[in-house]
Amino acid sequence: MAVARTPRGKWIEEGLRALAAGGPDAVRIEPLAQALGVSKGGFYGYFANREALLTAMLDTWEREVTEAVIEHVDGGGGDGRAKLDRLFTLVAVADDAVPRGTAIDLALRDWARRDEAVARRLRRVDNRRMDYLRSLFATFCDDPDDVEVRCMLTFSVRVGTHVVAADHDGRSREEVLALIKKWLLR
Protein backbone atom coordinates (compact mmCIF):
# COMPACT_ATOMS: atom_id res chain seq x y z
CA MET A 1 0.00 0.00 0.00
CA ALA A 2 1.42 3.38 -1.05
CA VAL A 3 2.04 6.08 1.52
CA ALA A 4 0.15 9.29 0.83
CA ARG A 5 2.35 12.32 0.28
CA THR A 6 1.86 15.42 2.35
CA PRO A 7 -0.05 17.79 0.04
CA ARG A 8 1.78 20.79 -1.37
CA GLY A 9 -0.71 23.13 0.28
CA LYS A 10 0.18 21.77 3.72
CA TRP A 11 3.81 22.76 3.22
CA ILE A 12 2.71 26.25 2.18
CA GLU A 13 0.28 26.56 5.08
CA GLU A 14 2.92 25.44 7.58
CA GLY A 15 5.40 27.85 5.99
CA LEU A 16 2.94 30.70 6.46
CA ARG A 17 2.45 29.69 10.09
CA ALA A 18 6.22 29.75 10.59
CA LEU A 19 6.41 33.13 8.87
CA ALA A 20 3.72 34.54 11.17
CA ALA A 21 5.48 33.18 14.24
CA GLY A 22 9.06 34.12 13.43
CA GLY A 23 9.43 35.93 10.14
CA PRO A 24 11.04 34.61 6.96
CA ASP A 25 14.08 33.22 8.80
CA ALA A 26 11.75 30.83 10.64
CA VAL A 27 10.69 29.23 7.35
CA ARG A 28 13.09 26.28 7.25
CA ILE A 29 12.51 22.91 5.66
CA GLU A 30 13.52 20.68 8.57
CA PRO A 31 11.32 22.42 11.19
CA LEU A 32 8.40 22.50 8.73
CA ALA A 33 8.73 18.76 8.16
CA GLN A 34 8.83 18.19 11.92
CA ALA A 35 5.72 20.33 12.41
CA LEU A 36 3.96 18.31 9.71
CA GLY A 37 5.19 15.04 11.18
CA VAL A 38 6.89 13.95 7.96
CA SER A 39 10.39 13.63 6.56
CA LYS A 40 11.79 16.54 4.60
CA GLY A 41 12.19 14.35 1.51
CA GLY A 42 8.59 14.98 0.46
CA PHE A 43 9.28 18.70 0.34
CA TYR A 44 11.49 18.28 -2.72
CA GLY A 45 8.70 16.62 -4.64
CA TYR A 46 6.99 20.02 -4.74
CA PHE A 47 9.71 22.62 -4.32
CA ALA A 48 13.21 22.88 -5.75
CA ASN A 49 14.41 24.75 -2.67
CA ARG A 50 13.41 27.07 0.17
CA GLU A 51 13.15 30.05 -2.20
CA ALA A 52 10.55 28.18 -4.26
CA LEU A 53 8.54 27.59 -1.10
CA LEU A 54 8.78 31.27 -0.13
CA THR A 55 7.54 32.25 -3.59
CA ALA A 56 4.65 29.77 -3.36
CA MET A 57 3.78 31.15 0.07
CA LEU A 58 3.69 34.70 -1.28
CA ASP A 59 1.61 33.58 -4.28
CA THR A 60 -0.88 31.83 -2.01
CA TRP A 61 -1.09 34.76 0.38
CA GLU A 62 -1.58 37.25 -2.46
CA ARG A 63 -4.34 35.20 -4.08
CA GLU A 64 -6.14 34.54 -0.80
CA VAL A 65 -6.11 38.14 0.47
CA THR A 66 -7.12 39.70 -2.83
CA GLU A 67 -8.97 37.74 -5.48
CA ALA A 68 -10.38 35.05 -3.18
CA VAL A 69 -11.71 37.67 -0.76
CA ILE A 70 -13.18 39.75 -3.58
CA GLU A 71 -14.86 36.71 -5.14
CA HIS A 72 -16.37 35.76 -1.77
CA VAL A 73 -17.60 39.27 -1.01
CA ASP A 74 -18.97 39.91 -4.51
CA GLY A 75 -20.50 36.43 -4.64
CA GLY A 76 -22.96 37.36 -1.91
CA GLY A 77 -24.45 40.13 -4.02
CA GLY A 78 -25.95 43.34 -2.70
CA ASP A 79 -24.94 46.96 -2.86
CA GLY A 80 -21.64 48.51 -1.75
CA ARG A 81 -22.68 48.73 1.91
CA ALA A 82 -23.76 45.09 1.98
CA LYS A 83 -20.48 44.02 0.40
CA LEU A 84 -18.45 46.12 2.84
CA ASP A 85 -20.40 44.65 5.73
CA ARG A 86 -19.62 41.16 4.41
CA LEU A 87 -15.96 42.13 3.92
CA PHE A 88 -15.66 43.45 7.49
CA THR A 89 -17.19 40.24 8.83
CA LEU A 90 -14.92 38.07 6.70
CA VAL A 91 -11.83 39.97 7.79
CA ALA A 92 -12.79 39.68 11.47
CA VAL A 93 -13.39 35.93 11.16
CA ALA A 94 -10.15 35.41 9.21
CA ASP A 95 -8.09 37.13 11.88
CA ASP A 96 -6.11 34.03 12.82
CA ALA A 97 -6.68 32.03 9.65
CA VAL A 98 -3.90 30.90 7.34
CA PRO A 99 -3.19 32.59 4.94
CA ARG A 100 -5.49 35.55 5.67
CA GLY A 101 -4.59 36.17 9.29
CA THR A 102 -3.27 39.40 10.67
CA ALA A 103 -0.11 37.80 12.05
CA ILE A 104 0.87 36.78 8.53
CA ASP A 105 0.02 40.24 7.19
CA LEU A 106 2.17 41.89 9.86
CA ALA A 107 5.04 39.45 9.29
CA LEU A 108 4.94 40.20 5.55
CA ARG A 109 4.99 43.93 6.23
CA ASP A 110 8.04 43.50 8.42
CA TRP A 111 9.71 41.29 5.81
CA ALA A 112 8.97 43.89 3.12
CA ARG A 113 11.04 46.43 5.05
CA ARG A 114 14.12 44.31 4.32
CA ASP A 115 13.33 42.75 0.94
CA GLU A 116 12.49 44.90 -2.07
CA ALA A 117 10.82 42.05 -3.99
CA VAL A 118 8.47 41.41 -1.06
CA ALA A 119 7.90 45.17 -0.76
CA ARG A 120 6.86 45.33 -4.44
CA ARG A 121 4.46 42.45 -3.96
CA LEU A 122 3.01 44.00 -0.78
CA ARG A 123 2.50 47.29 -2.61
CA ARG A 124 0.66 45.44 -5.40
CA VAL A 125 -1.55 43.64 -2.87
CA ASP A 126 -2.25 46.80 -0.88
CA ASN A 127 -3.10 48.67 -4.09
CA ARG A 128 -5.48 45.89 -5.14
CA ARG A 129 -7.16 45.98 -1.73
CA MET A 130 -7.46 49.78 -1.81
CA ASP A 131 -8.86 49.73 -5.36
CA TYR A 132 -11.51 47.26 -4.26
CA LEU A 133 -12.40 49.35 -1.22
CA ARG A 134 -12.65 52.44 -3.45
CA SER A 135 -15.03 50.63 -5.77
CA LEU A 136 -17.30 49.74 -2.85
CA PHE A 137 -17.25 53.07 -1.00
CA ALA A 138 -17.79 54.94 -4.28
CA THR A 139 -21.20 53.29 -4.61
CA PHE A 140 -22.55 55.47 -1.79
CA CYS A 141 -19.98 58.26 -1.38
CA ASP A 142 -19.97 60.95 -4.06
CA ASP A 143 -16.89 62.80 -2.82
CA PRO A 144 -13.61 61.18 -3.96
CA ASP A 145 -11.86 62.61 -0.90
CA ASP A 146 -14.44 60.97 1.36
CA VAL A 147 -13.93 57.68 -0.46
CA GLU A 148 -10.17 57.88 -0.03
CA VAL A 149 -10.43 58.75 3.66
CA ARG A 150 -12.80 55.85 4.32
CA CYS A 151 -10.51 53.46 2.42
CA MET A 152 -7.45 54.58 4.32
CA LEU A 153 -9.24 54.37 7.67
CA THR A 154 -10.61 50.93 6.84
CA PHE A 155 -7.21 49.66 5.83
CA SER A 156 -5.44 51.31 8.77
CA VAL A 157 -7.87 49.83 11.27
CA ARG A 158 -7.40 46.38 9.73
CA VAL A 159 -3.64 46.51 10.14
CA GLY A 160 -3.27 48.83 13.11
CA THR A 161 -5.84 47.49 15.53
CA HIS A 162 -3.53 44.57 16.27
CA VAL A 163 -0.60 46.72 17.29
CA VAL A 164 -2.44 49.38 19.30
CA ALA A 165 -2.57 48.48 22.98
CA ALA A 166 -4.71 51.40 24.17
CA ASP A 167 -7.81 51.05 26.32
CA HIS A 168 -11.06 52.47 24.96
CA ASP A 169 -12.53 54.47 27.84
CA GLY A 170 -14.76 51.69 29.18
CA ARG A 171 -15.53 50.14 25.81
CA SER A 172 -14.24 46.81 24.57
CA ARG A 173 -12.15 46.60 21.41
CA GLU A 174 -15.07 44.81 19.74
CA GLU A 175 -17.44 47.66 20.66
CA VAL A 176 -15.07 50.23 19.22
CA LEU A 177 -14.64 48.22 16.02
CA ALA A 178 -18.44 48.00 15.71
CA LEU A 179 -18.65 51.79 16.07
CA ILE A 180 -15.96 52.24 13.43
CA LYS A 181 -17.84 49.95 11.06
CA LYS A 182 -21.09 51.87 11.67
CA TRP A 183 -19.33 55.17 11.00
CA LEU A 184 -17.64 53.92 7.82
CA LEU A 185 -20.91 52.58 6.40
CA ARG A 186 -22.97 55.71 7.12
MDAnalysis code that builds the backbone (N, CA, C; Angstrom):
import MDAnalysis as mda
import numpy as np

u = mda.Universe.empty(558, n_residues=186, atom_resindex=np.repeat(np.arange(186), 3), trajectory=True)
u.add_TopologyAttr("name", ["N", "CA", "C"] * 186)
u.add_TopologyAttr("resid", np.arange(1, 187))
u.add_TopologyAttr("resname", ["MET", "ALA", "VAL", "ALA", "ARG", "THR", "PRO", "ARG", "GLY", "LYS", "TRP", "ILE", "GLU", "GLU", "GLY", "LEU", "ARG", "ALA", "LEU", "ALA", "ALA", "GLY", "GLY", "PRO", "ASP", "ALA", "VAL", "ARG", "ILE", "GLU", "PRO", "LEU", "ALA", "GLN", "ALA", "LEU", "GLY", "VAL", "SER", "LYS", "GLY", "GLY", "PHE", "TYR", "GLY", "TYR", "PHE", "ALA", "ASN", "ARG", "GLU", "ALA", "LEU", "LEU", "THR", "ALA", "MET", "LEU", "ASP", "THR", "TRP", "GLU", "ARG", "GLU", "VAL", "THR", "GLU", "ALA", "VAL", "ILE", "GLU", "HIS", "VAL", "ASP", "GLY", "GLY", "GLY", "GLY", "ASP", "GLY", "ARG", "ALA", "LYS", "LEU", "ASP", "ARG", "LEU", "PHE", "THR", "LEU", "VAL", "ALA", "VAL", "ALA", "ASP", "ASP", "ALA", "VAL", "PRO", "ARG", "GLY", "THR", "ALA", "ILE", "ASP", "LEU", "ALA", "LEU", "ARG", "ASP", "TRP", "ALA", "ARG", "ARG", "ASP", "GLU", "ALA", "VAL", "ALA", "ARG", "ARG", "LEU", "ARG", "ARG", "VAL", "ASP", "ASN", "ARG", "ARG", "MET", "ASP", "TYR", "LEU", "ARG", "SER", "LEU", "PHE", "ALA", "THR", "PHE", "CYS", "ASP", "ASP", "PRO", "ASP", "ASP", "VAL", "GLU", "VAL", "ARG", "CYS", "MET", "LEU", "THR", "PHE", "SER", "VAL", "ARG", "VAL", "GLY", "THR", "HIS", "VAL", "VAL", "ALA", "ALA", "ASP", "HIS", "ASP", "GLY", "ARG", "SER", "ARG", "GLU", "GLU", "VAL", "LEU", "ALA", "LEU", "ILE", "LYS", "LYS", "TRP", "LEU", "LEU", "ARG"])
u.atoms.positions = np.array([
    [0.837, -1.180, 0.000],
    [0.000, 0.000, 0.000],
    [0.886, 1.249, 0.000],
    [0.615, 2.170, -0.906],
    [1.418, 3.382, -1.045],
    [1.145, 4.342, 0.103],
    [2.173, 5.065, 0.487],
    [2.045, 6.076, 1.525],
    [1.640, 7.388, 0.858],
    [0.616, 8.020, 1.387],
    [0.147, 9.291, 0.829],
    [1.163, 10.387, 1.120],
    [1.430, 11.191, 0.111],
    [2.349, 12.316, 0.283],
    [1.636, 13.456, 0.989],
    [2.398, 14.220, 1.724],
    [1.862, 15.423, 2.347],
    [1.535, 16.404, 1.218],
    [0.312, 16.890, 1.134],
    [-0.053, 17.792, 0.037],
    [0.801, 19.069, 0.013],
    [1.008, 19.563, -1.167],
    [1.783, 20.789, -1.370],
    [1.235, 21.929, -0.522],
    [-0.082, 22.057, -0.482],
    [-0.711, 23.127, 0.275],
    [-0.401, 23.085, 1.764],
    [-0.175, 21.893, 2.296],
    [0.176, 21.766, 3.719],
    [1.552, 22.364, 3.995],
    [2.488, 22.163, 3.069],
    [3.811, 22.763, 3.222],
    [3.698, 24.296, 3.200],
    [2.892, 24.802, 2.288],
    [2.707, 26.254, 2.176],
    [2.040, 26.791, 3.434],
    [0.990, 26.132, 3.881],
    [0.276, 26.563, 5.083],
    [1.209, 26.565, 6.299],
    [1.990, 25.516, 6.445],
    [2.919, 25.445, 7.578],
    [4.008, 26.506, 7.451],
    [4.436, 26.777, 6.214],
    [5.401, 27.850, 5.985],
    [4.837, 29.202, 6.386],
    [3.573, 29.443, 6.070],
    [2.936, 30.701, 6.460],
    [2.793, 30.802, 7.975],
    [2.506, 29.692, 8.623],
    [2.453, 29.692, 10.094],
    [3.818, 30.058, 10.680],
    [4.866, 29.459, 10.124],
    [6.225, 29.754, 10.592],
    [6.565, 31.218, 10.347],
    [6.179, 31.736, 9.195],
    [6.413, 33.134, 8.874],
    [5.721, 34.030, 9.897],
    [4.475, 33.744, 10.199],
    [3.719, 34.538, 11.169],
    [4.362, 34.498, 12.546],
    [4.902, 33.355, 12.909],
    [5.481, 33.180, 14.243],
    [6.880, 33.769, 14.369],
    [7.666, 33.717, 13.288],
    [9.062, 34.117, 13.432],
    [9.688, 34.822, 12.260],
    [8.877, 35.242, 11.302],
    [9.429, 35.926, 10.144],
    [10.005, 34.953, 9.128],
    [10.563, 35.480, 8.040],
    [11.039, 34.608, 6.957],
    [12.178, 33.686, 7.384],
    [12.973, 34.088, 8.349],
    [14.075, 33.224, 8.798],
    [13.564, 31.965, 9.495],
    [12.328, 32.001, 9.977],
    [11.749, 30.832, 10.644],
    [11.229, 29.794, 9.654],
    [11.176, 30.154, 8.377],
    [10.692, 29.232, 7.346],
    [11.871, 28.381, 6.889],
    [12.007, 27.220, 7.523],
    [13.090, 26.279, 7.254],
    [12.492, 24.901, 7.014],
    [13.063, 24.188, 6.099],
    [12.508, 22.907, 5.658],
    [12.420, 21.881, 6.781],
    [13.498, 21.699, 7.506],
    [13.516, 20.682, 8.573],
    [12.447, 20.946, 9.646],
    [12.368, 22.160, 10.196],
    [11.315, 22.417, 11.188],
    [9.897, 22.289, 10.618],
    [9.724, 22.656, 9.350],
    [8.399, 22.495, 8.727],
    [8.038, 21.023, 8.652],
    [8.980, 20.200, 8.240],
    [8.734, 18.758, 8.162],
    [8.393, 18.207, 9.538],
    [9.120, 18.635, 10.556],
    [8.832, 18.188, 11.922],
    [7.428, 18.604, 12.346],
    [7.055, 19.845, 12.052],
    [5.719, 20.328, 12.414],
    [4.629, 19.531, 11.702],
    [4.922, 19.101, 10.473],
    [3.961, 18.313, 9.707],
    [4.010, 16.825, 10.061],
    [5.035, 16.442, 10.805],
    [5.187, 15.036, 11.178],
    [5.604, 14.151, 10.025],
    [6.428, 14.704, 9.127],
    [6.888, 13.952, 7.957],
    [8.388, 14.161, 7.787],
    [8.976, 13.399, 6.870],
    [10.386, 13.626, 6.563],
    [10.482, 14.773, 5.562],
    [11.644, 15.407, 5.509],
    [11.787, 16.544, 4.604],
    [11.911, 16.124, 3.139],
    [12.073, 14.834, 2.878],
    [12.195, 14.354, 1.510],
    [10.992, 14.702, 0.649],
    [9.804, 14.656, 1.216],
    [8.595, 14.977, 0.464],
    [8.546, 16.415, -0.011],
    [9.225, 17.290, 0.698],
    [9.279, 18.704, 0.342],
    [9.789, 18.879, -1.084],
    [10.835, 18.114, -1.421],
    [11.495, 18.284, -2.718],
    [10.685, 17.725, -3.879],
    [9.600, 17.034, -3.593],
    [8.695, 16.618, -4.644],
    [7.862, 17.784, -5.168],
    [7.785, 18.847, -4.364],
    [6.987, 20.023, -4.737],
    [7.826, 21.268, -5.002],
    [8.929, 21.384, -4.271],
    [9.706, 22.622, -4.320],
    [11.176, 22.306, -4.584],
    [11.794, 23.085, -5.446],
    [13.213, 22.882, -5.747],
    [14.086, 23.257, -4.550],
    [13.622, 24.265, -3.801],
    [14.407, 24.750, -2.666],
    [13.523, 25.648, -1.785],
    [14.125, 26.198, -0.767],
    [13.410, 27.067, 0.169],
    [12.850, 28.298, -0.543],
    [13.614, 28.873, -1.461],
    [13.147, 30.053, -2.197],
    [11.864, 29.753, -2.973],
    [11.775, 28.566, -3.535],
    [10.550, 28.183, -4.261],
    [9.364, 28.110, -3.301],
    [9.605, 27.612, -2.102],
    [8.535, 27.588, -1.098],
    [8.130, 29.004, -0.725],
    [9.100, 29.879, -0.489],
    [8.777, 31.268, -0.128],
    [7.948, 31.936, -1.223],
    [8.304, 31.693, -2.468],
    [7.540, 32.253, -3.591],
    [6.119, 31.693, -3.604],
    [5.979, 30.394, -3.395],
    [4.651, 29.769, -3.361],
    [3.830, 30.308, -2.194],
    [4.479, 30.567, -1.074],
    [3.783, 31.147, 0.075],
    [3.260, 32.542, -0.269],
    [4.100, 33.344, -0.890],
    [3.686, 34.696, -1.279],
    [2.563, 34.648, -2.313],
    [2.668, 33.729, -3.273],
    [1.612, 33.579, -4.279],
    [0.282, 33.215, -3.624],
    [0.334, 32.272, -2.708],
    [-0.880, 31.828, -2.013],
    [-1.462, 32.959, -1.200],
    [-0.621, 33.628, -0.433],
    [-1.091, 34.755, 0.382],
    [-1.736, 35.823, -0.501],
    [-1.057, 36.201, -1.576],
    [-1.581, 37.247, -2.457],
    [-2.951, 36.868, -3.022],
    [-3.076, 35.656, -3.504],
    [-4.342, 35.201, -4.081],
    [-5.450, 35.188, -3.025],
    [-5.136, 34.690, -1.849],
    [-6.142, 34.544, -0.801],
    [-6.603, 35.862, -0.194],
    [-5.719, 36.873, -0.138],
    [-6.111, 38.142, 0.475],
    [-6.628, 39.155, -0.544],
    [-6.574, 38.794, -1.814],
    [-7.119, 39.697, -2.831],
    [-8.268, 39.012, -3.569],
    [-7.935, 38.278, -4.600],
    [-8.975, 37.739, -5.482],
    [-9.943, 36.800, -4.769],
    [-9.471, 35.954, -3.888],
    [-10.381, 35.046, -3.182],
    [-11.337, 35.807, -2.280],
    [-10.848, 36.840, -1.615],
    [-11.712, 37.669, -0.763],
    [-12.730, 38.403, -1.620],
    [-12.283, 38.995, -2.696],
    [-13.177, 39.750, -3.583],
    [-14.258, 38.836, -4.160],
    [-13.874, 37.657, -4.605],
    [-14.859, 36.705, -5.137],
    [-15.896, 36.339, -4.073],
    [-15.440, 36.108, -2.859],
    [-16.367, 35.756, -1.775],
    [-17.324, 36.912, -1.476],
    [-16.782, 38.109, -1.352],
    [-17.600, 39.273, -1.012],
    [-18.581, 39.584, -2.142],
    [-18.095, 39.616, -3.378],
    [-18.968, 39.914, -4.514],
    [-19.993, 38.802, -4.739],
    [-19.606, 37.572, -4.429],
    [-20.498, 36.431, -4.644],
    [-21.769, 36.490, -3.831],
    [-21.761, 37.231, -2.747],
    [-22.955, 37.358, -1.912],
    [-23.948, 38.391, -2.419],
    [-23.565, 39.136, -3.442],
    [-24.454, 40.135, -4.018],
    [-24.664, 41.325, -3.099],
    [-25.618, 42.162, -3.484],
    [-25.946, 43.339, -2.697],
    [-25.234, 44.578, -3.178],
    [-25.546, 45.681, -2.502],
    [-24.936, 46.959, -2.858],
    [-23.581, 47.105, -2.153],
    [-22.953, 48.268, -2.324],
    [-21.636, 48.507, -1.746],
    [-21.607, 48.360, -0.235],
    [-22.639, 48.862, 0.441],
    [-22.676, 48.733, 1.910],
    [-22.777, 47.274, 2.336],
    [-23.610, 46.513, 1.644],
    [-23.759, 45.087, 1.984],
    [-22.448, 44.346, 1.757],
    [-21.765, 44.679, 0.684],
    [-20.484, 44.021, 0.401],
    [-19.427, 44.417, 1.430],
    [-19.401, 45.691, 1.806],
    [-18.452, 46.118, 2.835],
    [-18.755, 45.441, 4.170],
    [-20.021, 45.335, 4.496],
    [-20.402, 44.648, 5.730],
    [-19.905, 43.204, 5.698],
    [-20.087, 42.537, 4.569],
    [-19.617, 41.158, 4.408],
    [-18.090, 41.104, 4.489],
    [-17.421, 42.073, 3.879],
    [-15.963, 42.132, 3.923],
    [-15.471, 42.300, 5.357],
    [-16.076, 43.224, 6.099],
    [-15.660, 43.451, 7.488],
    [-15.847, 42.195, 8.325],
    [-16.935, 41.490, 8.100],
    [-17.191, 40.245, 8.831],
    [-16.161, 39.191, 8.458],
    [-15.895, 39.042, 7.172],
    [-14.918, 38.068, 6.702],
    [-13.536, 38.345, 7.281],
    [-13.142, 39.590, 7.278],
    [-11.827, 39.966, 7.794],
    [-11.744, 39.674, 9.294],
    [-12.794, 39.945, 10.026],
    [-12.793, 39.676, 11.471],
    [-12.699, 38.180, 11.745],
    [-13.403, 37.378, 10.971],
    [-13.390, 35.930, 11.155],
    [-12.035, 35.350, 10.750],
    [-11.413, 35.929, 9.742],
    [-10.151, 35.411, 9.207],
    [-8.945, 35.877, 10.003],
    [-9.170, 36.513, 11.127],
    [-8.093, 37.134, 11.875],
    [-6.924, 36.204, 12.175],
    [-7.186, 34.965, 12.511],
    [-6.111, 34.030, 12.821],
    [-5.944, 32.952, 11.753],
    [-6.694, 33.065, 10.679],
    [-6.679, 32.027, 9.650],
    [-5.416, 32.111, 8.793],
    [-5.008, 30.965, 8.305],
    [-3.903, 30.902, 7.342],
    [-4.555, 30.754, 5.970],
    [-4.220, 31.571, 5.002],
    [-3.190, 32.594, 4.944],
    [-3.702, 34.020, 5.127],
    [-4.916, 34.212, 5.596],
    [-5.488, 35.555, 5.669],
    [-5.306, 36.251, 7.007],
    [-4.687, 35.621, 7.947],
    [-4.589, 36.168, 9.289],
    [-3.715, 37.405, 9.400],
    [-4.003, 38.171, 10.422],
    [-3.274, 39.405, 10.666],
    [-1.811, 39.149, 10.986],
    [-1.504, 38.083, 11.704],
    [-0.109, 37.801, 12.049],
    [0.728, 37.608, 10.787],
    [0.157, 36.972, 9.793],
    [0.866, 36.780, 8.528],
    [1.031, 38.121, 7.824],
    [-0.030, 38.917, 7.817],
    [0.021, 40.235, 7.190],
    [1.114, 41.088, 7.833],
    [1.160, 41.097, 9.159],
    [2.166, 41.890, 9.863],
    [3.576, 41.357, 9.604],
    [3.735, 40.043, 9.570],
    [5.043, 39.446, 9.290],
    [5.509, 39.816, 7.881],
    [4.587, 39.817, 6.922],
    [4.939, 40.196, 5.552],
    [5.331, 41.668, 5.474],
    [4.638, 42.501, 6.218],
    [4.986, 43.932, 6.231],
    [6.380, 44.146, 6.805],
    [6.708, 43.400, 7.847],
    [8.044, 43.501, 8.423],
    [9.096, 42.990, 7.433],
    [8.814, 41.869, 6.804],
    [9.712, 41.289, 5.811],
    [9.938, 42.272, 4.654],
    [8.889, 42.946, 4.239],
    [8.970, 43.887, 3.118],
    [9.906, 45.054, 3.426],
    [10.110, 45.351, 4.682],
    [11.038, 46.426, 5.055],
    [12.480, 46.067, 4.707],
    [12.762, 44.777, 4.567],
    [14.125, 44.313, 4.321],
    [14.309, 43.648, 2.962],
    [13.245, 43.472, 2.215],
    [13.333, 42.747, 0.943],
    [12.503, 43.488, -0.098],
    [13.171, 44.062, -1.071],
    [12.493, 44.897, -2.067],
    [11.483, 44.110, -2.902],
    [11.769, 42.853, -3.211],
    [10.819, 42.049, -3.989],
    [9.534, 41.820, -3.200],
    [9.657, 41.576, -1.917],
    [8.473, 41.406, -1.063],
    [7.751, 42.747, -0.933],
    [8.507, 43.839, -0.843],
    [7.900, 45.170, -0.763],
    [7.083, 45.480, -2.015],
    [7.612, 45.109, -3.187],
    [6.864, 45.334, -4.436],
    [5.565, 44.529, -4.441],
    [5.650, 43.296, -3.994],
    [4.455, 42.446, -3.962],
    [3.443, 43.013, -2.960],
    [3.906, 43.422, -1.790],
    [3.015, 43.996, -0.779],
    [2.331, 45.251, -1.322],
    [3.085, 46.086, -2.011],
    [2.505, 47.291, -2.612],
    [1.416, 46.919, -3.611],
    [1.665, 45.898, -4.427],
    [0.662, 45.443, -5.400],
    [-0.598, 44.950, -4.683],
    [-0.410, 44.167, -3.630],
    [-1.546, 43.640, -2.866],
    [-2.306, 44.775, -2.197],
    [-1.588, 45.671, -1.544],
    [-2.253, 46.798, -0.875],
    [-3.005, 47.660, -1.885],
    [-2.411, 47.887, -3.055],
    [-3.101, 48.670, -4.089],
    [-4.353, 47.955, -4.571],
    [-4.293, 46.652, -4.716],
    [-5.484, 45.892, -5.136],
    [-6.571, 45.998, -4.076],
    [-6.190, 45.861, -2.818],
    [-7.155, 45.978, -1.727],
    [-7.774, 47.368, -1.697],
    [-6.944, 48.400, -1.830],
    [-7.458, 49.776, -1.807],
    [-8.369, 50.035, -3.006],
    [-8.004, 49.551, -4.181],
    [-8.855, 49.727, -5.363],
    [-10.228, 49.098, -5.136],
    [-10.231, 47.921, -4.533],
    [-11.510, 47.260, -4.263],
    [-12.326, 48.058, -3.250],
    [-11.688, 48.520, -2.198],
    [-12.402, 49.354, -1.223],
    [-12.966, 50.605, -1.889],
    [-12.165, 51.249, -2.735],
    [-12.648, 52.442, -3.447],
    [-13.896, 52.127, -4.260],
    [-13.877, 50.990, -4.935],
    [-15.031, 50.634, -5.768],
    [-16.290, 50.448, -4.923],
    [-16.141, 49.954, -3.716],
    [-17.304, 49.743, -2.850],
    [-17.770, 51.046, -2.199],
    [-16.854, 51.812, -1.641],
    [-17.250, 53.069, -1.000],
    [-17.814, 54.054, -2.021],
    [-17.314, 54.014, -3.247],
    [-17.791, 54.937, -4.282],
    [-19.244, 54.691, -4.657],
    [-19.801, 53.549, -4.297],
    [-21.205, 53.287, -4.612],
    [-22.158, 54.117, -3.755],
    [-21.667, 54.641, -2.622],
    [-22.551, 55.473, -1.793],
    [-21.895, 56.758, -1.292],
    [-20.669, 57.011, -1.711],
    [-19.982, 58.261, -1.379],
    [-19.663, 58.979, -2.681],
    [-20.186, 60.190, -2.832],
    [-19.965, 60.952, -4.064],
    [-18.620, 61.677, -4.081],
    [-18.112, 62.010, -2.930],
    [-16.891, 62.798, -2.823],
    [-15.662, 61.879, -2.860],
    [-14.800, 62.031, -3.869],
    [-13.610, 61.178, -3.961],
    [-12.696, 61.280, -2.731],
    [-12.663, 62.459, -2.116],
    [-11.861, 62.607, -0.901],
    [-12.446, 61.775, 0.235],
    [-13.771, 61.778, 0.347],
    [-14.444, 60.973, 1.363],
    [-14.162, 59.482, 1.124],
    [-14.226, 59.074, -0.118],
    [-13.935, 57.677, -0.465],
    [-12.518, 57.323, -0.032],
    [-11.559, 58.184, -0.359],
    [-10.166, 57.885, -0.032],
    [-9.938, 57.832, 1.477],
    [-10.561, 58.752, 2.201],
    [-10.427, 58.754, 3.664],
    [-11.009, 57.472, 4.250],
    [-12.182, 57.079, 3.806],
    [-12.799, 55.847, 4.320],
    [-11.945, 54.619, 3.999],
    [-11.375, 54.588, 2.797],
    [-10.514, 53.458, 2.420],
    [-9.283, 53.404, 3.321],
    [-8.649, 54.549, 3.504],
    [-7.445, 54.576, 4.324],
    [-7.760, 54.224, 5.779],
    [-8.857, 54.721, 6.302],
    [-9.243, 54.374, 7.669],
    [-9.556, 52.887, 7.792],
    [-10.279, 52.356, 6.825],
    [-10.606, 50.930, 6.840],
    [-9.339, 50.095, 6.846],
    [-8.442, 50.411, 5.956],
    [-7.205, 49.660, 5.833],
    [-6.346, 49.825, 7.079],
    [-6.252, 51.043, 7.584],
    [-5.436, 51.310, 8.774],
    [-5.973, 50.596, 10.005],
    [-7.278, 50.555, 10.136],
    [-7.872, 49.834, 11.268],
    [-7.575, 48.357, 11.146],
    [-7.667, 47.809, 9.954],
    [-7.402, 46.379, 9.733],
    [-5.992, 46.014, 10.188],
    [-5.027, 46.814, 9.806],
    [-3.641, 46.513, 10.136],
    [-3.296, 46.992, 11.548],
    [-3.714, 48.198, 11.880],
    [-3.270, 48.826, 13.110],
    [-3.929, 48.363, 14.392],
    [-5.146, 47.862, 14.310],
    [-5.843, 47.488, 15.534],
    [-5.101, 46.407, 16.305],
    [-4.256, 45.677, 15.637],
    [-3.533, 44.573, 16.270],
    [-2.226, 45.008, 16.922],
    [-1.825, 46.233, 16.667],
    [-0.602, 46.717, 17.287],
    [-0.856, 47.847, 18.280],
    [-2.085, 48.334, 18.341],
    [-2.444, 49.379, 19.299],
    [-2.896, 48.713, 20.586],
    [-2.275, 49.105, 21.688],
    [-2.568, 48.479, 22.979],
    [-3.441, 49.347, 23.879],
    [-3.952, 50.441, 23.364],
    [-4.709, 51.400, 24.173],
    [-6.040, 50.838, 24.652],
    [-6.470, 51.322, 25.817],
    [-7.815, 51.053, 26.317],
    [-8.782, 51.991, 25.598],
    [-10.065, 51.702, 25.717],
    [-11.058, 52.467, 24.962],
    [-12.109, 53.109, 25.868],
    [-11.662, 53.688, 26.965],
    [-12.530, 54.466, 27.843],
    [-13.804, 53.706, 28.224],
    [-13.628, 52.492, 28.721],
    [-14.759, 51.692, 29.180],
    [-15.428, 50.848, 28.110],
    [-14.978, 50.955, 26.888],
    [-15.531, 50.135, 25.807],
    [-14.563, 49.000, 25.504],
    [-15.096, 47.899, 25.014],
    [-14.240, 46.807, 24.567],
    [-13.719, 47.126, 23.170],
    [-12.685, 46.440, 22.769],
    [-12.146, 46.605, 21.411],
    [-13.230, 46.272, 20.386],
    [-13.999, 45.219, 20.657],
    [-15.069, 44.812, 19.737],
    [-16.127, 45.910, 19.612],
    [-16.459, 46.567, 20.714],
    [-17.439, 47.657, 20.659],
    [-16.917, 48.816, 19.821],
    [-15.661, 49.145, 19.996],
    [-15.069, 50.234, 19.220],
    [-15.029, 49.872, 17.735],
    [-14.663, 48.642, 17.424],
    [-14.641, 48.216, 16.020],
    [-16.039, 48.257, 15.413],
    [-17.052, 47.918, 16.190],
    [-18.441, 48.002, 15.706],
    [-18.818, 49.463, 15.440],
    [-18.375, 50.368, 16.286],
    [-18.647, 51.791, 16.074],
    [-17.927, 52.296, 14.818],
    [-16.711, 51.848, 14.625],
    [-15.959, 52.240, 13.426],
    [-16.695, 51.759, 12.177],
    [-17.118, 50.515, 12.200],
    [-17.844, 49.949, 11.059],
    [-19.114, 50.749, 10.777],
    [-19.849, 51.081, 11.824],
    [-21.093, 51.874, 11.671],
    [-20.773, 53.228, 11.051],
    [-19.708, 53.873, 11.525],
    [-19.327, 55.172, 11.004],
    [-18.915, 55.064, 9.528],
    [-18.118, 54.078, 9.193],
    [-17.644, 53.915, 7.816],
    [-18.778, 53.640, 6.837],
    [-19.805, 52.956, 7.292],
    [-20.914, 52.577, 6.398],
    [-22.045, 53.594, 6.377],
    [-21.892, 54.703, 7.079],
    [-22.973, 55.715, 7.115],
    [-23.126, 56.414, 5.782],
])
